[in-house]
Amino acid sequence: MSSPATDTPETPPRARSRRRGALALLRDILVIVLVAVLVSFLVKTFLVRSFYIPSGSMENTLLVNDRILVDEITPRFGGYARGDVVVFRDPGGWLPPSTQPDRAPVVEAWEWVLSLVGLAAPDSEDHLIKRVIGLPGDHVQCCNALGQITVNGVPIDESAYLSLPPGETAASADAFDVVVPENSLWVLGDNRYRSKDSRYNQEQPGRGFVPLDNVVGRAFLVTFPFSRFGTIDFHHDVFGGVPDPEAGAGALAQ
């Protein structure tokens, strides 16, 4: 015989109410998740992106496997400054052809989801990160008698961020003399003797310059490992005495 509680007429409505409550909760959770994914996607697309550092070319400012955040929106309004640390797409020929190993579809799908919300950066190895030394129109030379780079005739003291081999004092092992074209940047790595940067890509179609259209944004924060959490120093003061380029100087490099 069934128990009296099972036979009460109130039970079916209660069961339906519980089912409706569970469905409503599931619906609310789904909406919250979708909104969170959408917001994260918009933030990643228009505001901030996450990258990791695949090489030692920016040591000791940035170390291999550091996770960083890149500000995509501020430079669109204020432009870039000498000293900024920027992430950019390969202008062509800077990076060797990459071959991705075959991975399980589940792994690929999971990484895609994480990249969608900015928690993974699978395209980091297709990008580069360097420090801006020359802006459009700047005349950048290396090196003077003290081994310093000059920008528009003014020597810059890069000791605050340069990583040089023992015994080396010159800011570059190779001389260069360039005028930065319009809508381009001249960029160098802080680990100056272990960085394939603008100096070593002058034979490429872009002649070592980085088009502004290739720049993703300005790196501003190390997020991982937690022991290195903190802002990235742009050392704008190093370039404080550099004058603006002469009018029309950018055209000299065309």
N, C-alpha and C positions, 0 to 999 in steps of 0.2 A: 504494500500500500504506500502511496506517495505521502510524503510529509505534508502537514497543513500549509507550510510555507510555500511549497511548490504549487499547491492548488489555488493560492490566493489570486484573485483577478488583477491585483496590482503588479504582479511580477512582469508580465510582458511589456507594459509601458516602461517599467524601470530598465529592463534589458535594452529596449530600444533607445532609451535616454542615454544609457552608458555607451552604447555603440555610437550614437551621434556625438557624444562628448569626446570619444576617442578619435573619431574622424575629424572633428573640429580641431583637436590638438595636433593631429598629424598635418592637417592643412596649414595651421599656423606655423608649425615648424618648417614646413616646406617653403612657405612664403618668406620666412625669416632667412632661410638658407639662400633662396634665390636672390633676395634683396642684397644680402651680404656679398654674394658672388658678383652681382651686377656692380655694386659700389666698388668692390676691389678691382674689378675689370676696368672701370672708368678711372680709378685712381692710377692704376698701372699704365693705362693708355695715355692719359693726359697730364698726370701730376708727378708720380714717383715710380721708378722701376728699381728692381733688385738685380744686382749682378754679383758674380764672384770673380776674384782675381786669379787668372790661370797661370800667370808667369811672374818672374821676379823683376820685371823691368821698372817697377815703381818703388822698389825697396829703397830706404826703409820706411817710406811714407805708407805704403801698402804692401802687405805680404801675401805670398801665395795662399790661396783659399780663403782670404778675407772675404766676407760678405759686405757689400756696400749698398747704399741707397743713392739713386741718381735723381736729381731735381730736373724735371723736364720743362716745367712751366716758367720759372723765374727768368731763365735766359731768353725766353721768347719775348719778354717785355724789356729786360734790361741789357740784353746782349752778354757777351763774354768779356772777361778782363784777363790781362797777363797774370799768370800764376794760377788761374783756375785749373782744376783737374777735371778733364772731360772724358766721357765715354763716346766713342764714335764707331760707325760701321766702316769696315775696310774700304778705303777709297779705290782699291784695285791693286792687287799684287803685294800688299804688305804682309798678308798671312799666307802660309802654304795651303794648298787644297786640303780640306778636312774630309776624313772618311769616318762616318759614324758606324760603330759595330751594330750588327743586328740585335735587336732586343725584343723581348716578348711584347705582344700587343697590349697586355695589361699594364706593363711598365710604362710603355709609351703613353697610354691613355692617362695613367695616374700623373705622370710628369706634365702632361698637357693641362690637366686640371689644376695642378699646383702653379704652373706658370700663368694660368689665366688669372689667378688671384694674387700673383706676385710673390709666391712662396718658393718658386723655383726659377732658375735662370738658365734654361738649356741653350740659349743662344750666346752665352757669355764668350765662348771661344771663337765666335764670329765677329766679335767686337774688340776694340783696343782701348786702352786707357793711358793717357799721357798728360803732361802739364803744358798749358799754353804759354809759349814764349813770345810768339809774334802774332800781332793782330793785323787785319788788312791795312796795307800801306806801310807797315813797319819794315825798316832795313835792319836785318839781323845778321851779325857777323861773328865769326870765331876763328882764331882767338886773338886777344891782344897780348902784349908782352907779359902780362900777369896770368895768362891762361884763362881770361874771363871772356864771356860772351858780351857783345855790345848790342844794344837795341837803340836805333836812331842815334848812334854815336855815343851813347852813355853806357859805361860798363856796369854789369849787374853782379852783385855778390850773392851767389847761390849756395853758400856754405850752410845755410839754415836747413836745406833739404837735400842737397846732393849726396849721393853715395858713390865714393870713388875708391878704386883699388888702393892698397897701401903704396905710398910713394908717389902717387899721381896727384897733381895739383890742377891740371888743365881741365876745364869744363867739358872738353870734347877731345877725343883722340884724332878727330878729322876736322879739317878746316871747312868752312862753308861761308858763303856770302850771298844772301838772298833778299829779295823784296817780296813781301807777302802780297799776293793778288787780292783783288776785291772778293768778298764773300768766302774767304779762306782763312785758315790758321796754320801757324808753324808750331809743331808740338815736339817735345822731347821727354824722355823718361827720366825719372830722378836717379835711377841706377844707370848712370850715363854711359858706362862702358859695357852694359849688358842690355841695351835697349835698341830694338830695331824700330827707329822712329823716323821723323822727317828727313834726317840726314842721310839715311841709307835707302831712301825710296825716291831719290831724285831722278832715277832712270825710268821710273814708272810713268804712265800717262799723266798722272796728276803732279809730277815733278816734286813729290814730297809734301805737297800742301794738302790740308784736309778741308774739303768743301764744308761750309756751314750746314748745308743740307744733310750731311752725313752725321752730324753731331747729335747724339741722343739727348745729352744734357750734362749737367755738372754734378760730379760725385761730391756728396757733402757729409756722409755719415758712414762709419764702420759699425755694422750691427752684430757681427760675429767673427771670431769668437768673443764671448762676453768680456774676456780679459782685455780686449782691445777696443771695446765699445767707446765711441767718441767721435767728435767732429773732425773733418779733414781740414788741415790748415792750408790755405791758398797762398800764404806768404805774399800778399799783395804789396806789403811794404818794401819788398825787394825791388819792385819796379816803380816805386814812388817817384823817383827822379827822372823817369823816362818821359821825354816830351812826345807830344802827338806827332805822327808822321807828317812830312811835308805834303801840302796839297798836291794830289795827282800822283803821289809816289807809287800807289798801288798799280798804276798803269804800266810802270816800268817792268813789271814782271809778266805782263801779258804776252 
